[in-house]
Amino acid sequence: MDKGILKNVSINFIGLILPTFVSLVTVPAYIHALGVERYGVVSLVWTLIGYFGILDLGMSMAAQNHISKALASGNADESARVFWSAFWLNLGTGIVGGLLIYFGAFIYTAYFTKVSAAMQHEVYLALPWLALAIPLANVSWVFAGAINGAERFGVFNTNQTIGTFLFQLLPLAAAWWIAPNLQTVLAAAVVARLVAAVMLGHASIKVLGIRRIDPPQWGTAKGLFNFGGWMLIASTTSMIADTLDRVMLGAGMGAKFVTYYTVPQNLVTRLNMLPNALVRTLFPRLSAVGRDHADTLARQSLEFLNGVFTPVGIVAIFALAPFLTLWVGSDLAAHSAPVGRVLVISVWLVGQASVTRILIQSQVNPARAAFAGLVEMPFFVGGLWYGIHHFGLIGAAVVVATRALVDYGVLLYLSAIRMRAIVLDMLAHLAFLLASLFLAQAWPGLGESIGMCAVVVLLNVAWSLTMTPGLRALVRDLFVRLNARKTV
């Protein structure tokens, strides 16, 4: 694999890890400063803003795709037209979204929530700040898309990390030093978002070499809508599918079982940071190159993901039960660990499907990937109903993993890539994960788990190095570099 791509994957991976650690550190401080009720309301607010990300209309990904193509062809004017068209469109939809969320949140708070009168008053005072957050988020996504489209991931992650630190720490400082109420916390959060947006905007303009402000070009905007609309459908379908298991579990089995399922799910989902870093790196490159080169990059990326991510999945399967026992206690761990082990395989499959999906979106037609998700949805719903009704928690997890496998297979077919070698490599690594699943379930003792985990990981690494020349060359190059540094 290209060394530049590996470097960018590392940068993006670090950029995804740092915000997670910041969040882990600040959450207890927020709860202490605001109290459980206020922190719950703040969490709902950020969730609501996340849902309003639909108003981006896929524009940031469309801008990233178009800008990467324009820069690859040396057309700086076209990249500027794409940037400003996406900026003005997202600003407009963000303003509309801000108004909608203002009045919608007012009605929701007044008629559909059970909070105290004092808390309700705080929410009303905080609503203007909430409305301002939507257009700020919308234009920030365009700035991020522009920087990533230029493959300046170091610039993006530096600004993004600073913005995340501000977003987590400034509201906390305001709660401690000014007042621990919603309007103060949200005002500080919006100020942090504004500073982060200005930083990203300045960086994107500098990266693209833009020297003036232009109005939107409607021809360019139409192309962005055509691409972004299908990206929006794909992401919305994925978002719905990702929550259906919990919703249907709650309806079919009750809230207690949702907890048994959600605790390991939230934990193992953190593993997807590596595939996400790879996908973030690949999308602009796949958009800019020709089809043959794109297919080569996709094959190399899937080999890399199998070679690196499979050992991580094996360790996660063996370590999950002991970790959950220490973290949440033996009773909850007994219910959650079997579910979590199956979900590890689901996360592993989703990572590979994501690489194939962006190959289709960048090289074939984003409509194909979107249609695939829409067609799969009713079968997924039916499978979940059957799995939950007959097998409970483990049934839901198996259906989720099966959906990921089917989705990967469908996307491989739609991508029109030569897939025989890819499928054989995937099945070999999947066999290691399934063996780990059986061994971890059959011999749950800590000492046995450590020993078996080490053996399976070593066997998997040996298999990868034997069967994958590209990975073997990568490891050899890494050892050469390390030895060179030691001799200096």
Secondary structure, 3 states (H helix, E strand, C coil): CCHHHHHHHHHHHHHHHHHHHHHHHHHHHHHHHHCHHHHHHHHHHHHHHHHHHHHHCCHHHHHHHHHHHHHHCCCHHHHHHHHHHHHHHHHHHHHHHHHHHHHHHHHHHHHCCCCCHHHHHHHHHHHHHHHHHHHHHHHHHHHHHHHHHCCCHHHHHHHHHHHHHHHHHHHHHHHHHCCCCHHHHHHHHHHHHHHHHHHHHHHHHHHHCCCCCCCCCHHHHHHHHHHHHHHHHHHHHHHHHHHHHHHHHHHHHCHHHHHHHHHHHHHHHHHHHHHHHHHHHHHHHHHHCCHHHHHHHHHHHHHHHHHHHHHHHHHHHHHHHHHHHHHHCHHHHHHHHHHHHHHHHHHHHHHHHHHHHHHHHHHHCHHHHHHHHHHHHHHHHHHHHHHHHHHHHHHHHHHHHHHHHHHHHHHHHHHCCCCHHHHHHHHHHHHHHHHHHHHHHHCCCHHHHHHHHHHHHHHHHHHHHHHCHHHHHHHHHHHHHHHHHHHC
